[in-house]
Amino acid sequence: MYAPFEEQRSDGQRVLFSEDFKRLCWPLSGTFPTALSVMKTMRGALQEMEPLQRGNGTWHEIAFLPLTQPKVSSINAYVPMLDEYEGNWVAWHRDHEEAEYVANWNLDDHTRPYGKQEEDCTSETDSFIGYIASCCGQNRPEYKARLTVQVKPAAGKEFVTIHDYLSVVHPWMMSLREDIIQAMTVRGDGTDIALESARAMDWKISMRLEGGCSWRQARRGI
């Protein structure tokens, strides 16, 4: 019986994604499993890929291999960028003329800014300034932080496979795609990507066990 990822990590065990998992070409688009492909090697060319699921319904050999080494009985996926999304959005829009504010005393207890939010730069505590609610045709992206999804093995199995992980995480990430795209445009890291341009780009998903999901723009080779 294998322990969950988080338990193994808390016990000091080093847990890594398997080498086979790193062969995936995983776009932030499409549906599971047709959107995903497998490179011949970790640093293989994108032109030399095989589908994760073949046309006859059979699966690529990596699909049912362990996701991690050592094996885990569960693992949580999350998107760190969304933890920073609200704060970045506020910083991006707060000085715009189109920004619409709500007085803090008009907010309910669940929304009203508190100290921890202030530390994270996700809220405004001056009731005379108010709470920015919308700007540039967008509502403030509330409640996007700390979103996670848990992956467990298929029925009767003891460890999480690559297939288990992708079948849960890909649809979940696609449900968050617009939030992820919009979060990219307000990062304030100098990239300055327009929203429509970001939507049109071919983003690939990169996974880090320590840092959740991240993104890179696709290119022809790796």
C-alpha positions in Angstrom: 0.0 0.0 0.0 1.4 3.4 -1.0 1.1 6.7 1.0 -0.4 9.9 -0.5 2.1 12.3 -2.1 1.7 14.9 0.7 2.3 12.4 3.4 5.5 11.1 1.7 6.7 14.6 1.3 6.0 15.6 4.9 8.1 12.5 6.0 11.0 13.8 4.0 10.7 11.4 1.1 11.7 12.8 -2.3 8.9 12.3 -4.8 9.4 13.0 -8.5 7.4 12.8 -11.6 8.3 9.7 -13.6 10.6 10.1 -16.7 7.7 8.8 -18.8 5.4 11.5 -17.6 7.9 14.1 -18.8 7.5 12.8 -22.3 4.0 14.3 -22.6 3.1 17.2 -24.9 0.2 18.7 -22.9 -1.7 21.7 -24.4 -4.0 24.0 -22.5 -6.7 23.2 -25.1 -8.8 20.4 -26.4 -10.3 17.4 -24.7 -8.9 14.4 -22.9 -7.4 12.2 -24.3 -7.3 13.4 -27.9 -5.4 16.6 -27.1 -2.5 14.9 -25.6 0.6 13.4 -27.3 3.7 11.5 -26.2 7.3 12.3 -27.4 9.6 9.5 -28.1 12.0 10.9 -25.4 12.0 13.6 -22.8 13.7 15.9 -25.3 12.1 14.6 -28.4 11.0 16.7 -31.4 7.4 17.7 -31.4 7.2 16.4 -35.0 7.8 12.9 -33.7 5.0 12.2 -31.4 2.4 9.5 -30.9 -1.2 10.0 -29.6 -1.9 9.1 -26.0 -4.8 7.2 -27.2 -4.6 5.6 -30.6 -7.4 5.6 -33.2 -8.3 2.0 -32.5 -8.9 2.9 -28.8 -5.8 1.4 -27.4 -3.5 3.5 -25.1 0.1 4.5 -25.4 2.4 2.3 -23.3 3.0 5.1 -20.8 -0.7 5.6 -19.9 -0.9 3.1 -17.1 2.6 3.5 -15.8 3.2 5.2 -12.4 2.8 9.0 -12.4 5.6 9.4 -9.8 8.6 7.7 -8.3 8.0 6.4 -5.7 4.4 5.6 -6.3 1.6 7.5 -4.5 -2.0 6.6 -3.5 -3.2 10.2 -4.1 -1.9 13.6 -5.2 -3.4 17.1 -5.4 -3.0 19.4 -8.3 -3.3 23.2 -8.1 -2.5 26.3 -10.2 -0.2 28.7 -8.2 -0.9 31.5 -10.7 -4.5 31.7 -9.6 -3.4 32.2 -6.0 -1.9 35.5 -7.2 -4.6 36.4 -9.8 -6.8 38.6 -7.7 -4.0 40.6 -6.2 -2.4 41.1 -9.6 -5.7 42.0 -11.1 -6.3 44.7 -8.4 -2.8 46.1 -8.9 -3.3 46.2 -12.7 -6.7 47.9 -12.7 -6.7 50.1 -9.5 -5.6 53.3 -11.3 -7.8 52.9 -14.4 -10.5 55.5 -14.9 -13.0 52.7 -15.7 -12.4 51.1 -12.3 -15.7 50.7 -10.3 -15.5 50.7 -6.5 -17.8 49.5 -3.8 -17.6 51.0 -0.3 -16.2 48.5 2.2 -19.1 48.9 4.5 -21.4 47.7 1.7 -19.6 44.3 1.4 -20.7 41.2 3.2 -18.5 39.6 5.8 -17.3 36.9 3.4 -16.0 39.6 1.0 -14.9 42.4 3.2 -11.1 42.8 3.4 -9.2 41.5 6.4 -5.6 41.5 7.5 -4.4 38.4 5.7 -5.8 39.6 2.4 -4.0 42.9 3.0 -0.7 41.1 3.4 -1.4 39.3 0.1 -2.2 42.6 -1.6 -5.6 41.3 -2.7 -7.8 43.9 -1.1 -8.1 47.5 -0.2 -8.8 48.3 3.5 -9.5 52.0 3.3 -13.3 52.3 3.3 -13.0 55.8 1.7 -11.2 54.3 -1.3 -13.4 51.2 -1.4 -13.2 47.8 -2.9 -12.6 47.6 -6.6 -15.3 45.4 -8.0 -14.9 45.7 -11.8 -12.9 47.3 -14.5 -12.4 47.1 -18.3 -15.5 45.0 -18.7 -14.2 42.4 -16.2 -15.5 41.6 -12.7 -12.9 41.2 -9.9 -11.7 37.6 -9.9 -12.8 36.6 -6.4 -12.4 33.1 -4.9 -9.9 31.9 -7.4 -7.1 31.2 -4.9 -6.3 27.8 -3.4 -8.3 25.8 -5.9 -7.2 22.1 -5.9 -8.3 18.8 -7.4 -7.3 15.4 -5.9 -6.4 12.5 -8.0 -6.7 8.9 -6.8 -6.1 5.5 -8.4 -8.7 3.8 -10.6 -10.9 1.4 -8.8 -9.0 -1.6 -7.5 -5.6 -0.1 -8.1 -3.1 1.0 -5.5 -1.2 3.8 -7.1 -1.9 6.9 -9.3 -1.0 6.3 -13.0 -0.3 8.9 -15.7 -3.8 8.1 -17.1 -5.4 8.7 -13.7 -3.8 12.1 -13.4 -4.5 13.3 -16.9 -8.1 12.2 -16.9 -8.8 14.3 -13.9 -6.5 17.3 -14.2 -6.9 18.1 -17.9 -10.7 18.6 -17.8 -10.3 20.5 -14.5 -7.7 22.8 -16.0 -9.8 23.4 -19.1 -12.7 24.5 -16.8 -10.2 27.1 -15.5 -8.7 28.0 -18.8 -10.2 31.5 -19.1 -9.2 32.3 -15.6 -5.6 31.1 -16.3 -5.4 33.1 -19.5 -6.7 36.2 -17.9 -4.3 35.7 -14.9 -1.4 35.6 -17.4 -2.3 39.1 -18.7 -2.1 40.8 -15.3 1.0 39.2 -13.9 3.0 42.5 -14.1 6.2 40.6 -15.0 6.9 42.6 -18.1 5.4 40.2 -20.6 2.5 42.5 -21.3 0.3 40.1 -23.2 -3.0 41.4 -24.6 -6.0 39.2 -23.6 -7.0 38.4 -27.1 -3.4 37.5 -28.0 -3.1 35.3 -25.0 -6.3 33.5 -25.9 -5.0 32.8 -29.3 -1.6 31.4 -28.2 -0.8 27.7 -28.1 0.0 27.2 -24.4 1.6 24.0 -23.1 1.2 22.8 -19.6 4.3 22.2 -17.4 4.0 20.4 -14.1 6.2 20.8 -11.0 5.5 18.7 -7.9 6.7 21.6 -5.7 4.9 24.4 -7.7 1.8 23.0 -9.3 1.0 23.9 -12.9 2.8 26.5 -15.1 2.7 27.4 -18.7 4.9 28.1 -21.7 4.2 29.2 -25.2 4.5 26.3 -27.7 7.4 26.2 -30.1 8.4 23.7 -32.8 11.1 21.9 -30.8 12.0 21.2 -27.2 
